[in-house]
Amino acid sequence: MSRSVMTENGQHGIPEATVNRLPVYLRALYALAERGVATVSSEELAAAAGVNSAKLRKDLSARTEPGGSAMTSTTWCTRSPGSSG
């Protein structure tokens, strides 16, 4: 049985394996940003993180609130809006 992180209201939320992969994705985004990459596709981010792109998209679309909207974009920015460099 897969484990999930519980939400504040006691409901099952994001799977624990997904939570464990999130720092890997963040490190990959930082590394890409340091190389000057401004935007990255799910395929590029997955390759940088060493995972399958479908798994990455599923992980990043995970949500904890019932009825919340899932992430549908497959392109992410490595810099926050208004940042320089």
NORZIWO-V734056 format. One record per residue. N is the residue number from 0. RES is the residue in one letter. OMEGA is omega in degrees with one decimal (999 if undefined). Layout:
BEGIN
n: (N	N)
res: (RES	RES)
omega: (OMEGA	OMEGA)
END
This chain:
BEGIN
n: (0	1	2	3	4	5	6	7	8	9	10	11	12	13	14	15	16	17	18	19	20	21	22	23	24	25	26	27	28	29	30	31	32	33	34	35	36	37	38	39	40	41	42	43	44	45	46	47	48	49	50	51	52	53	54	55	56	57	58	59	60	61	62	63	64	65	66	67	68	69	70	71	72	73	74	75	76	77	78	79	80	81	82	83	84)
res: (M	S	R	S	V	M	T	E	N	G	Q	H	G	I	P	E	A	T	V	N	R	L	P	V	Y	L	R	A	L	Y	A	L	A	E	R	G	V	A	T	V	S	S	E	E	L	A	A	A	A	G	V	N	S	A	K	L	R	K	D	L	S	A	R	T	E	P	G	G	S	A	M	T	S	T	T	W	C	T	R	S	P	G	S	S	G)
omega: (178.7	179.7	175.9	177.7	-178.9	175.8	-179.8	-178.7	174.3	179.0	176.6	-177.2	-175.8	178.1	-177.7	179.1	177.1	179.0	-179.6	179.3	-176.0	177.2	177.2	178.5	179.9	177.4	178.6	177.6	177.4	-179.6	178.2	179.1	178.8	177.2	176.8	178.7	-176.8	177.2	-176.7	176.7	178.3	178.7	179.4	179.3	178.5	178.8	-180.0	-178.8	179.0	177.8	175.7	-176.8	177.9	178.1	179.0	180.0	178.4	178.8	-175.5	176.2	179.5	179.9	-177.4	-177.1	176.9	178.6	178.1	-178.8	177.5	177.1	-179.2	-179.7	175.9	175.8	-178.3	174.9	178.9	178.2	177.2	179.2	177.5	179.0	-179.8	175.1	999)
END
